[in-house]
Amino acid sequence: MTIALSKTAQSIPPNVFERMDRTVAQARARGVDVIDLSKGNPDGFPEARIRAEAKAAVDRLGNARYTPFDGKPLFLQAAAAWYAHEHSVALDPGTQLFAVEGAVDGLAAAFTVLLDPGDVVAFVDPYYPSYHCMARMLGAEELPLPAHAELGWLPDFDAVPGETWDRVKLLVLNYPNNPTGAQAPPRFFARAVELAVRHGFAIVHDFAYASLGVHENQKSLLAVPGAREVGLEIVSLSKMYAMAGWRAGFVAGNEQLVAAVKQYHYQMGSMVTSFVQDAGAAALAGDQAFVREQAARYAARRAIVAEGLRAAGYNVFASQGGLYVWAQAPAAMTGDELAARWLGEAGVAALPGSCFGRTGAQYVRLSLLQPSQRLHEAVARIGKLSPDMEKLHA
């Protein structure tokens, strides 16, 4: 017997990361020593003071109970302190902040409270795949904004006609960017806010890679004048503090939007684990040297991969943040073909750019979340592939 599923269930596209996990597992089952550069799963470990706080918090009697719906006051106050000392942004912990179980949890709530079937959601292409999935499940109309290599993998907002902006209900941004690693200067955010005010749409900024820039850290959308009138920012502790498995983050910004996300989450979400919030508060309110060290470590790893690929003849974007390298396939190949060849002939797993939209179809994304020795080995394997297939682009 086949049970009929809802239209929502039938609309869910495959998860590209789960699919790649299976592909890598199948290759390893065949005996291939795969160097997996396909995932954004941090290989680090939270620093000792964060782990110590988590361990102590487990033994606190009150932490066996449900936490407050909005998040523990200590966690929200620490998030406000982080905004103040890292981005010079003053937020009210009671009305402008809300605890969520990571960025995707916050994104799902934000999409749901902002979009009805037929509403237009705009996001930069290439994009994090969940944006497409969430829009599709809600029956929203997607408006991809192609990013341009010559603009540092940013879109040209002024190329979009005013009548098109009039139809937009939500603009989604993500900087430092996944997959490209691009950062957005304040003037880019300022232009987005100007358009949002003029045309009456909301902005959601997916700030999952906060504080992981190469030179100057990417600043918050909320630091731009007027942003809190139209904007919601979603921050994850996963990448900054190597806490991906702990599942914690927060939503910040416009009071009306935060309140709507709260009401949705009260019914459809779950509170962040009590002792994780205590550990997260310690991370956010404490010294941020660990995060700066992580950013420097990722920059050094980025140099290994980018320089190795350039030496092999590839065009590699000089990304400024995040955890990835964005490389172009040779002119005669697609990103899908290149990723398949790397895995099949070099045992190196990377995600084809087509996983992130149409604009990245001739690109691949490589993760930096492997030890430096394995990264050196990965680019060495790629460099040994037959040169006739790996020539510079025509």
C-alpha positions as CSV (number, residue, x, y, z in Angstrom):
1,M,0.0,0.0,0.0
2,T,1.3,3.5,-0.9
3,I,0.2,6.2,1.4
4,A,-0.4,9.6,-0.2
5,L,1.9,12.3,1.1
6,S,1.2,16.0,1.3
7,K,2.1,18.4,-1.4
8,T,4.6,19.9,0.9
9,A,6.3,16.5,1.4
10,Q,6.3,15.9,-2.3
11,S,7.9,19.3,-3.0
12,I,11.1,18.6,-0.8
13,P,14.1,18.3,-3.1
14,P,17.0,15.9,-2.2
15,N,19.5,17.2,0.3
16,V,22.8,17.7,-1.6
17,F,24.9,17.2,1.5
18,E,23.2,13.9,2.5
19,R,23.5,12.7,-1.1
20,M,27.2,13.5,-1.1
21,D,27.7,11.7,2.2
22,R,26.2,8.6,0.6
23,T,28.5,9.0,-2.4
24,V,31.6,9.3,-0.2
25,A,30.5,6.3,1.9
26,Q,30.0,4.2,-1.2
27,A,33.5,5.1,-2.5
28,R,35.1,4.3,0.9
29,A,33.2,1.0,0.9
30,R,35.0,0.2,-2.3
31,G,38.3,0.8,-0.6
32,V,39.0,4.4,-1.8
33,D,40.9,6.6,0.6
34,V,38.6,9.6,0.2
35,I,39.7,13.0,1.3
36,D,36.3,14.5,1.9
37,L,36.3,18.3,1.1
38,S,32.5,18.3,0.5
39,K,31.1,19.3,3.9
40,G,31.1,22.3,6.2
41,N,31.4,20.2,9.3
42,P,34.0,21.8,11.6
43,D,36.9,19.5,12.5
44,G,37.9,21.6,15.5
45,F,37.0,21.4,19.1
46,P,35.4,24.1,21.3
47,E,38.0,25.7,23.5
48,A,38.6,24.4,27.0
49,R,36.6,27.1,28.9
50,I,33.5,26.4,26.8
51,R,33.8,22.7,27.4
52,A,34.3,23.2,31.1
53,E,31.2,25.4,31.3
54,A,29.1,22.7,29.5
55,K,30.4,20.0,31.9
56,A,29.6,22.1,35.0
57,A,26.2,23.1,33.6
58,V,25.2,19.4,33.2
59,D,25.3,19.1,37.0
60,R,23.1,22.1,37.7
61,L,19.8,20.9,39.0
62,G,17.8,23.6,37.1
63,N,19.3,22.5,33.8
64,A,17.3,19.3,33.9
65,R,14.1,21.4,33.3
66,Y,12.7,23.0,30.2
67,T,14.4,26.3,29.5
68,P,12.4,29.5,28.9
69,F,10.8,29.7,25.5
70,D,12.8,32.7,24.3
71,G,16.1,31.3,25.6
72,K,17.8,31.6,28.9
73,P,18.4,35.2,30.0
74,L,22.1,34.6,30.4
75,F,22.4,33.4,26.8
76,L,20.4,36.3,25.4
77,Q,22.4,38.8,27.4
78,A,25.6,37.2,26.2
79,A,24.4,37.5,22.6
80,A,23.6,41.1,23.1
81,A,27.1,41.6,24.6
82,W,28.6,39.9,21.6
83,Y,26.8,42.3,19.2
84,A,27.9,45.3,21.3
85,H,31.6,44.4,21.5
86,E,32.0,42.8,18.0
87,H,29.7,45.0,15.9
88,S,28.9,48.1,18.0
89,V,25.2,47.2,17.8
90,A,23.0,47.7,20.8
91,L,20.1,45.2,21.1
92,D,17.4,44.6,23.7
93,P,17.8,40.9,24.8
94,G,14.1,40.7,25.6
95,T,12.6,42.0,22.3
96,Q,15.3,41.9,19.7
97,L,16.9,38.5,20.4
98,F,15.7,34.9,20.4
99,A,17.5,31.6,20.9
100,V,17.3,28.9,18.1
101,E,18.9,25.5,17.5
102,G,21.3,26.8,14.8
103,A,20.9,28.8,11.6
104,V,18.6,26.5,9.7
105,D,16.2,26.5,12.6
106,G,16.1,30.3,12.5
107,L,15.9,30.4,8.7
108,A,12.9,28.0,8.6
109,A,11.0,30.1,11.1
110,A,11.8,33.3,9.3
111,F,10.8,32.0,5.9
112,T,7.5,30.6,7.4
113,V,6.4,33.9,9.1
114,L,7.3,36.0,6.0
115,L,6.2,34.0,3.0
116,D,2.8,32.9,1.7
117,P,2.3,30.9,-1.5
118,G,3.0,33.1,-4.5
119,D,5.2,35.6,-2.6
120,V,8.5,36.4,-4.1
121,V,11.7,35.6,-2.3
122,A,15.0,36.9,-3.7
123,F,18.4,35.4,-2.9
124,V,21.9,35.6,-4.4
125,D,22.8,32.8,-6.8
126,P,25.0,30.8,-5.8
127,Y,23.0,30.2,-2.6
128,Y,22.8,27.8,0.4
129,P,20.5,25.0,-0.8
130,S,18.1,25.4,2.1
131,Y,16.9,28.7,0.7
132,H,15.6,27.0,-2.4
133,C,14.1,24.1,-0.4
134,M,12.3,26.4,2.1
135,A,10.9,28.6,-0.7
136,R,9.7,25.6,-2.6
137,M,8.0,24.0,0.4
138,L,6.1,27.3,1.1
139,G,5.0,27.7,-2.5
140,A,7.0,31.0,-2.9
141,E,8.3,32.3,-6.2
142,E,12.1,32.3,-6.3
143,L,14.0,35.3,-7.7
144,P,17.7,34.3,-8.1
145,L,20.0,37.3,-8.2
146,P,23.1,36.2,-10.2
147,A,26.4,37.0,-8.5
148,H,29.2,38.2,-10.7
149,A,32.9,37.1,-10.5
150,E,34.0,40.6,-11.5
151,L,32.0,42.1,-8.6
152,G,33.7,39.7,-6.1
153,W,30.8,37.2,-6.3
154,L,28.2,39.9,-5.3
155,P,25.0,40.6,-7.3
156,D,24.3,43.8,-9.0
157,F,21.2,45.1,-7.2
158,D,20.9,48.0,-9.7
159,A,20.4,45.6,-12.5
160,V,17.0,44.6,-11.0
161,P,14.2,46.8,-12.3
162,G,12.2,48.7,-9.7
163,E,9.0,47.0,-10.6
164,T,10.6,43.6,-9.9
165,W,11.7,44.9,-6.4
166,D,8.1,46.0,-5.8
167,R,7.1,42.3,-6.0
168,V,9.7,41.0,-3.6
169,K,8.5,40.1,-0.1
170,L,11.9,38.9,1.3
171,L,15.6,39.3,0.3
172,V,18.0,36.7,1.8
173,L,21.7,37.5,2.1
174,N,24.6,35.4,3.4
175,Y,28.0,36.9,4.1
176,P,30.6,35.6,4.5
177,N,29.1,33.5,1.8
178,N,28.5,29.9,1.4
179,P,29.7,28.6,-1.2
180,T,31.9,31.3,-2.5
181,G,33.5,32.8,0.6
182,A,32.7,36.3,-0.6
183,Q,32.3,39.1,1.9
184,A,30.0,42.1,1.6
185,P,31.2,45.7,2.3
186,P,28.9,48.0,4.3
187,R,27.9,49.9,1.2
188,F,26.4,46.7,-0.2
189,F,24.3,46.2,2.9
190,A,23.4,49.9,2.9
191,R,22.1,49.5,-0.7
192,A,20.0,46.5,0.3
193,V,18.5,48.3,3.2
194,E,17.7,51.3,1.0
195,L,15.9,49.1,-1.5
196,A,14.0,47.3,1.3
197,V,12.7,50.6,2.7
198,R,11.8,51.9,-0.7
199,H,10.1,48.8,-2.0
200,G,8.7,47.4,1.3
201,F,10.4,44.0,1.7
202,A,12.2,42.4,4.6
203,I,15.8,41.3,4.7
204,V,17.1,38.1,6.4
205,H,20.8,37.9,6.8
206,D,22.2,34.4,7.3
207,F,25.3,35.2,9.4
208,A,26.4,31.6,9.9
209,Y,30.1,32.4,9.2
210,A,30.3,35.5,11.5
211,S,33.8,36.4,12.6
212,L,35.5,34.1,10.1
213,G,36.9,36.7,7.7
214,V,40.4,36.8,6.3
215,H,41.3,40.5,6.8
216,E,38.6,42.5,8.5
217,N,35.8,40.4,9.8
218,Q,32.5,40.7,7.9
219,K,30.3,43.2,9.9
220,S,26.7,42.6,10.9
221,L,23.9,43.8,8.6
222,L,22.4,45.3,11.8
223,A,25.3,47.8,12.0
224,V,24.0,49.5,8.9
225,P,21.7,52.5,9.7
226,G,18.1,51.6,9.2
227,A,18.7,47.9,9.0
228,R,16.7,47.2,12.2
229,E,13.7,48.7,10.5
230,V,13.6,45.9,7.9
231,G,16.2,43.3,8.9
232,L,16.5,40.0,10.7
233,E,19.9,38.4,11.3
234,I,20.5,34.8,12.1
235,V,23.8,33.8,13.9
236,S,25.1,30.3,14.5
237,L,27.6,29.2,17.1
238,S,28.5,26.2,15.0
239,K,31.3,27.7,13.0
240,M,32.6,30.4,15.2
241,Y,33.2,28.2,18.2
242,A,33.4,24.7,16.6
243,M,30.1,23.8,18.3
244,A,28.3,22.4,15.2
245,G,27.1,19.3,17.1
246,W,25.8,21.3,20.0
247,R,23.1,23.1,18.0
248,A,22.8,26.7,19.2
249,G,22.3,30.1,17.7
250,F,20.1,33.2,17.8
251,V,17.8,35.4,15.8
252,A,18.3,39.2,16.1
253,G,16.9,42.4,14.7
254,N,13.6,44.0,14.0
255,E,11.2,43.6,17.0
256,Q,8.2,42.7,14.9
257,L,10.0,40.0,13.0
258,V,11.6,38.6,16.1
259,A,8.2,38.5,17.8
260,A,6.7,36.7,14.8
261,V,9.5,34.1,14.8
262,K,9.0,33.6,18.5
263,Q,5.3,32.9,18.1
264,Y,6.0,30.4,15.3
265,H,8.8,28.7,17.3
266,Y,6.6,28.5,20.5
267,Q,4.4,26.1,18.5
268,M,6.7,24.4,16.0
269,G,10.2,24.5,17.5
270,S,12.1,23.3,20.5
271,M,14.2,25.2,23.1
272,V,18.0,25.0,22.9
273,T,19.4,22.5,25.3
274,S,19.9,24.1,28.7
275,F,23.6,23.4,29.3
276,V,24.5,24.3,25.7
277,Q,23.0,27.7,26.3
278,D,25.2,28.1,29.4
279,A,28.3,27.1,27.3
280,G,27.2,29.3,24.5
281,A,26.9,32.3,26.9
282,A,30.5,31.6,28.0
283,A,31.6,31.6,24.4
284,L,29.8,34.8,23.4
285,A,30.6,36.9,26.5
286,G,34.2,35.8,26.8
287,D,37.4,36.6,25.0
288,Q,37.2,36.1,21.3
289,A,40.8,35.1,20.7
290,F,39.8,31.5,19.9
291,V,37.6,32.7,17.0
292,R,40.4,34.9,15.6
293,E,42.7,31.9,15.8
294,Q,40.2,29.8,14.0
295,A,39.9,32.5,11.3
296,A,43.7,32.6,10.9
297,R,43.8,28.7,10.7
298,Y,41.2,28.7,8.0
299,A,43.0,31.4,6.1
300,A,46.2,29.3,6.2
301,R,44.3,26.2,5.0
302,R,42.6,28.3,2.2
303,A,46.1,29.3,1.0
304,I,47.1,25.7,0.8
305,V,44.2,24.7,-1.4
306,A,43.9,27.8,-3.5
307,E,47.6,28.0,-4.2
308,G,47.8,24.3,-5.0
309,L,44.9,24.5,-7.4
310,R,46.3,27.6,-9.1
311,A,49.6,25.8,-9.6
312,A,47.6,23.0,-11.3
313,G,46.1,25.6,-13.7
314,Y,42.7,26.3,-12.0
315,N,41.0,29.7,-11.7
316,V,40.3,30.1,-8.0
317,F,38.3,33.0,-6.4
318,A,40.3,35.0,-3.9
319,S,37.7,34.5,-1.2
320,Q,37.8,36.6,1.9
321,G,36.0,34.6,4.5
322,G,34.1,31.4,5.4
323,L,35.3,27.9,5.2
324,Y,35.5,27.1,1.5
325,V,37.5,27.5,-1.8
326,W,35.5,28.3,-4.9
327,A,37.3,27.0,-8.0
328,Q,36.3,27.1,-11.7
329,A,36.3,24.0,-13.9
330,P,38.3,24.0,-17.2
331,A,36.4,25.4,-20.1
332,A,35.4,22.1,-21.6
333,M,33.9,20.7,-18.3
334,T,31.1,21.4,-15.9
335,G,31.5,21.5,-12.2
336,D,29.6,18.2,-12.0
337,E,32.0,16.6,-14.3
338,L,35.1,17.9,-12.5
339,A,33.8,16.9,-9.1
340,A,33.1,13.4,-10.4
341,R,36.6,13.1,-12.0
342,W,38.3,14.3,-8.8
343,L,36.4,11.7,-6.7
344,G,36.8,8.9,-9.3
345,E,40.5,9.4,-10.2
346,A,42.0,11.3,-7.2
347,G,39.8,10.3,-4.3
348,V,39.0,13.9,-3.5
349,A,35.3,14.8,-2.7
350,A,34.1,18.3,-3.6
351,L,30.6,19.6,-4.2
352,P,29.8,20.8,-7.7
353,G,28.6,24.3,-8.0
354,S,25.3,23.2,-9.5
355,C,24.3,22.2,-5.9
356,F,24.2,26.0,-5.2
357,G,22.2,27.2,-8.2
358,R,22.7,28.0,-11.8
359,T,25.4,30.6,-11.6
360,G,27.9,28.1,-10.1
361,A,27.4,25.4,-12.7
362,Q,31.0,25.6,-13.9
363,Y,32.5,25.7,-10.4
364,V,33.2,23.4,-7.4
365,R,33.3,24.1,-3.7
366,L,36.0,22.6,-1.6
367,S,35.8,22.6,2.2
368,L,38.8,23.6,4.4
369,L,37.7,21.4,7.3
370,Q,40.5,18.8,7.1
371,P,44.0,19.0,8.7
372,S,46.6,20.8,6.6
373,Q,48.4,17.6,5.8
374,R,45.3,16.1,4.1
375,L,44.7,19.4,2.3
376,H,48.3,19.2,0.9
377,E,47.6,15.7,-0.2
378,A,44.3,16.5,-1.8
379,V,45.8,19.2,-4.0
380,A,48.8,17.0,-4.8
381,R,46.4,14.3,-6.0
382,I,44.4,16.7,-8.1
383,G,47.6,18.1,-9.6
384,K,48.6,14.6,-10.8
385,L,45.6,14.3,-13.0
386,S,46.3,14.2,-16.8
387,P,47.2,17.7,-17.9
388,D,45.1,17.6,-21.2
389,M,42.0,17.6,-19.0
390,E,43.2,20.2,-16.6
391,K,44.4,23.0,-18.9
392,L,43.6,26.6,-18.1
393,H,40.3,27.9,-19.4
394,A,39.9,28.8,-23.0
